[in-house]
Amino acid sequence: MNLPNKLTLMRVCFIPFFLLFMYLDIPFHYLIALVIFAAASITDALDGKIARARNLVTNFGKFLDPLADKVLVISALTVFVDIPEIKMGAVPLIIISSREFMVSGLRLLAADSGIVVAAGIWGKLKTAFTMVTIIAAIFWLSISNDFGFTVPDIVAGAVDNWIIPVLIWISTALTVISGLVYLKGYWHLIDTDK
């Protein structure tokens, strides 16, 4: 197994530890979860760059890399629904999850036709922005909970009620756009007569 695929598998292995520390009620649990999520995000940036630079692109990597991204992101967003400070409603989660199922379905149809669907620029932009949004949200949780910093109410209100929700909705919009781009690009694979 080549290095990029090992990095992708490492990202998958980070997910249960990230979830564990998001829910554990121990000192600095959000900070630990933040470090784990950031490390997983870094492996996402590295695996593709290394694969392309060293000509190590494989079908396994093209399959597993976007799947690992989906599971990591959906895991984090699902946890956010449980955390009152984040104000992550179910609607963005449903939209984002639905797009991921749709793109996965398109990938299966493409694979059946001998086509491997690599991540496009909109998919990469969506993933990067969503990961930054998640990191920002966990960073905020860590500042306000792990360290017990007293933040002025006006700042806390702005972050809780405006900044984090707006970032989540921008991520959702990018998710919809990238899903529509994939759908348009691979619509020809959907045969309603079969």
N, C-alpha and C positions, 0 to 999 in steps of 0.2 A: 504494500500500500504506500502510495507516495505521500509527501509531506502535506500538500494542500488537503488531501482527503483525511489525513490524520487530524489536521486542524479543525476540519468540519465535524469529525466525530467527537473531538474535544468539546466543541460548542454544544453538541447534543448532551454530552455528559455533564456540562455545567448546569443544565436546566433544572434537574431535581434539587441541586444544592441552592440554586437561586430561589426556588420556591420555598425550600425549607427555611432559609433565613428571612424571607419576606414575612413568614408566619410565626417564626419563633419569637417568643417574648423574652429576649435576653438583651443585655446591654449591647448597643451598636449593631443590632441585627440589620437595620436598613443600610448602614454603611457597608457591612459585609456583603449584603445582597447587591449593593451598587457596584462594588469591586468585581464581584462575580459576573454581573451583567455586562459591565464595561469590558472585562476580559473576553467574554463571549463575543461581544461586538467587534473587538479588535481581531479575533480570529476570522470573523466574517470579512473584514477588510483585507486581511493578509492572504487567506487561502486563494482567492481569485487572482490577486496580483502575482503571487508566486506561481500559480498554475499557468497563467498566460506568459509570464516572463521566462519560465523554464520549459515551456511547451509540455506541461503536465496535465493538460485539460483532458478529463476522462468523462465518459457517460455517467459513471458512478458519481463523480463530483457534480456534474450538471444536474443530476437527480437529487442528491443528498443536500447540497448546499442550500437551494431554495427551501427544501423541506425543513432543514434545521432552522433557517430564518423564521419560517412560519410558526413553528412550534415555540421557539423562543419568544417571539413577539406576542403571539396569542396567549401564552402562559402569563406574561407580564401584564397584559391588558386585562385578563380575567381576574388576576389578583387585585388590580386597581378597582374593579367593581366592588370589592369587599372593603376598600379603604375609604372612609368618609371624606378625608381631606382632599383626595384626588378628584372627587366628583366625576368619576368615569361612569357614565350611564351604560345601560345595556345596548342602546342603539348603535353607537360607534363600534362596539365589540361585534355586534351581529353583522353590520356592514362589512367590517374588515374580515371577519371569519368567512362570510359568504363569498367575498372576492377570492379568498385563498382556496376555498373548495372549488370555485369555478375554474381558476387557473390550474389547479391540480387535475381537474377533469380534462381540461384542454391538453395538458401534458400527457395524460394517459391516451387520449385520442391520437395525439401526435406520435407517441411512441408506437402505437398500433400501426401507424403508417410509416414507421421507420424514421421519424423525425424526432430529434431531441431539441426541446425548447429551452434555450439558454435565457437567462434573465436579461431583459432589455434595459435601456436607460431609465425609463419611467419606473420599472420595478426596483431598480437599484436606488433611485432617488427616494421612492416611497420607503424602502427598507431603511436607508440611512436616516431620513428625517424622523421616522417612527422610533428608531433606536435612540436618537438624540432626545426626542420627546420623553421616552421612558427613562433615560438617564437623568434628565432634568427633574422629572417627577420624583424619582427615588432620591436624588440629591436633596430636594426640598424636604422630603420626609425625614431624611437623615439629619438635616440641619434643625428642623423643628421638633424632632422626637429624640434622636440619639444624643444630641449635644445639649438639648434643653435651652437653646438660645431664645432669649425673649425678643421676638420680632414685633415691631409696632403693628397694631391691628390693621392699619391701612395697607401695609405691605402684605401681611398675611392674607387679608381679604382679596387683594389684587392677584396674588399668586394662586390662591385657592379657587377664586371665582372667575378669573379672567385668563391669566397667563397659561396655566396648565390646561384648562378646557379648550382654549383657542388652539394650542399646540396639538391637542388630541384631534380636534376637528380638521385642522390642516392635514394631519396624517391620514385621517379618514378620506378627505377629498383626494389626496394623492393616491390613495389606495383605489378609489373608484376610477380615477383617470387611468392608472396603470392597468386596471382590470379591463377597461374598455379598449385600451390599446391592444392588449393580448387578444381580446375577443375579436376585434376587427382583423388582426393579423392572421388569426387561425380559424376564422369563421368557416372557411372552405372545408375544414375537416368535419364540420357538423352536417351530417347528411340526415335530413328528416325522413327520408324514404327507407332508411335501414333500421 
